[in-house]
Amino acid sequence: VFGLLFAKRVGDAVFLQLAVKGGFADAQQLRRLEFVAVEGANVPSRGPRRPQRTPTATAVPEQAGKSEAAAGAGARALPSHAPSHPHTPTTGQPVTTRRLETVAPANGQPLFRLTDGPKVIALTIDDGPSPIYTPQILRLLRRYGITASFSMIGRSVAAYPGLAREVAAAGHLIVNHTWTHANLPLLAPSAVADQMNRASDTIATATGTRPSMFRAPYGAWSPVVLAQCRQMRLMPLDWSVDPRDWARPGAAAIAANILRNTRTGSIILEHDGGGNRAQTVAALTYVLPRLLDQGYRFRTP
């Protein structure tokens, strides 16, 4: 009953679930983390989003040439025709029609789950680096002794090479995520190669190490993309848990999704770039110690 007094939005159903199952103090903690602890928490989102991964002819341009702070404390300015979420194009024919939560076969197909023993999971952070949210996530990971994978946009690395070096120096894995977050299956093979090579070159220049893994924007894989991965000796990386933090459903919803769906072998998808990620940071602040308490061990793929 006490929790009902604080349910002010439709999305607070998850908040109430946490208040009942995890204790009202836990639910309130997420609220404080989301709206108080994270700089830039009042930055507006990009608007409505959808969870489907359906490719479109429009790639998501990165505004890496501008400071994210100047663009609105972490919200990148996007043209009106751009998709509303980095993993959700707006139109076109699907490349992947369903989530495949299976172990990657040995023939160069994407990796969806880990097979490193009981309670082993991976945390992956996409679309950075961001001068606002990447440092906050790094502090969280350092606090809990967790190693993660950061799928980085080449143009953002070019704009913030120091952040990329900081991520690498902390022992985290940097994954190639293309130069501009392009929708690769809709590009010519030469353009696919350019997107992937430019990102790897830029990451190598910034950190001194070439990436060994690649994550396709939108999770959109094609024979051409996989062939380019083989040519560049990049392991294709996908995910099995998507808490939809990109849609900004609220820190409580993100946290509940992760805790509900994570199991042995899970690869969790989160974001430090692409807009306001205050909810993501708040949710991770809540979730990471609880996953550790449940006996999960984090590793990179």
Secondary structure in CASP SS format (residue, H / E / C, confidence):
PFRMAT SS
TARGET T0000
AUTHOR 0000-0000-0000
METHOD secondary structure of the structure
MODEL  1
V C 1.00
F H 1.00
G H 1.00
L H 1.00
L H 1.00
F H 1.00
A C 1.00
K C 1.00
R C 1.00
V C 1.00
G C 1.00
D H 1.00
A H 1.00
V H 1.00
F H 1.00
L H 1.00
Q H 1.00
L H 1.00
A H 1.00
V H 1.00
K H 1.00
G C 1.00
G C 1.00
F H 1.00
A H 1.00
D H 1.00
A H 1.00
Q H 1.00
Q H 1.00
L H 1.00
R H 1.00
R H 1.00
L H 1.00
E H 1.00
F H 1.00
V H 1.00
A H 1.00
V C 1.00
E C 1.00
G C 1.00
A C 1.00
N C 1.00
V C 1.00
P C 1.00
S C 1.00
R C 1.00
G C 1.00
P C 1.00
R C 1.00
R C 1.00
P C 1.00
Q C 1.00
R C 1.00
T C 1.00
P C 1.00
T C 1.00
A C 1.00
T C 1.00
A C 1.00
V C 1.00
P C 1.00
E C 1.00
Q C 1.00
A C 1.00
G C 1.00
K C 1.00
S C 1.00
E C 1.00
A C 1.00
A C 1.00
A C 1.00
G C 1.00
A C 1.00
G C 1.00
A C 1.00
R C 1.00
A C 1.00
L C 1.00
P C 1.00
S C 1.00
H C 1.00
A C 1.00
P C 1.00
S C 1.00
H E 1.00
P C 1.00
H C 1.00
T E 1.00
P C 1.00
T C 1.00
T C 1.00
G C 1.00
Q C 1.00
P C 1.00
V C 1.00
T C 1.00
T C 1.00
R C 1.00
R C 1.00
L C 1.00
E C 1.00
T C 1.00
V C 1.00
A C 1.00
P C 1.00
A C 1.00
N C 1.00
G C 1.00
Q C 1.00
P C 1.00
L E 1.00
F C 1.00
R C 1.00
L C 1.00
T C 1.00
D C 1.00
G C 1.00
P C 1.00
K C 1.00
V E 1.00
I E 1.00
A E 1.00
L E 1.00
T E 1.00
I E 1.00
D E 1.00
D E 1.00
G E 1.00
P C 1.00
S C 1.00
P C 1.00
I C 1.00
Y H 1.00
T H 1.00
P H 1.00
Q H 1.00
I H 1.00
L H 1.00
R H 1.00
L H 1.00
L H 1.00
R H 1.00
R H 1.00
Y H 1.00
G C 1.00
I C 1.00
T C 1.00
A C 1.00
S E 1.00
F E 1.00
S E 1.00
M E 1.00
I C 1.00
G H 1.00
R H 1.00
S H 1.00
V H 1.00
A H 1.00
A H 1.00
Y C 1.00
P H 1.00
G H 1.00
L H 1.00
A H 1.00
R H 1.00
E H 1.00
V H 1.00
A H 1.00
A H 1.00
A C 1.00
G C 1.00
H C 1.00
L E 1.00
I E 1.00
V E 1.00
N E 1.00
H C 1.00
T C 1.00
W C 1.00
T C 1.00
H C 1.00
A C 1.00
N C 1.00
L H 1.00
P H 1.00
L H 1.00
L C 1.00
A C 1.00
P H 1.00
S H 1.00
A H 1.00
V H 1.00
A H 1.00
D H 1.00
Q H 1.00
M H 1.00
N H 1.00
R H 1.00
A H 1.00
S H 1.00
D H 1.00
T H 1.00
I H 1.00
A H 1.00
T H 1.00
A H 1.00
T H 1.00
G C 1.00
T C 1.00
R C 1.00
P C 1.00
S C 1.00
M E 1.00
F E 1.00
R C 1.00
A C 1.00
P H 1.00
Y H 1.00
G H 1.00
A C 1.00
W C 1.00
S C 1.00
P H 1.00
V H 1.00
V H 1.00
L H 1.00
A H 1.00
Q H 1.00
C H 1.00
R H 1.00
Q H 1.00
M H 1.00
R C 1.00
L C 1.00
M E 1.00
P E 1.00
L E 1.00
D C 1.00
W C 1.00
S C 1.00
V E 1.00
D C 1.00
P C 1.00
R C 1.00
D H 1.00
W H 1.00
A H 1.00
R C 1.00
P C 1.00
G C 1.00
A H 1.00
A H 1.00
A H 1.00
I H 1.00
A H 1.00
A H 1.00
N H 1.00
I H 1.00
L H 1.00
R H 1.00
N H 1.00
T C 1.00
R C 1.00
T C 1.00
G C 1.00
S C 1.00
I E 1.00
I E 1.00
L E 1.00
E E 1.00
H E 1.00
D C 1.00
G C 1.00
G C 1.00
G C 1.00
N C 1.00
R C 1.00
A H 1.00
Q H 1.00
T H 1.00
V H 1.00
A H 1.00
A H 1.00
L H 1.00
T H 1.00
Y H 1.00
V H 1.00
L H 1.00
P H 1.00
R H 1.00
L H 1.00
L H 1.00
D H 1.00
Q C 1.00
G C 1.00
Y C 1.00
R E 1.00
F E 1.00
R C 1.00
T C 1.00
P C 1.00
END
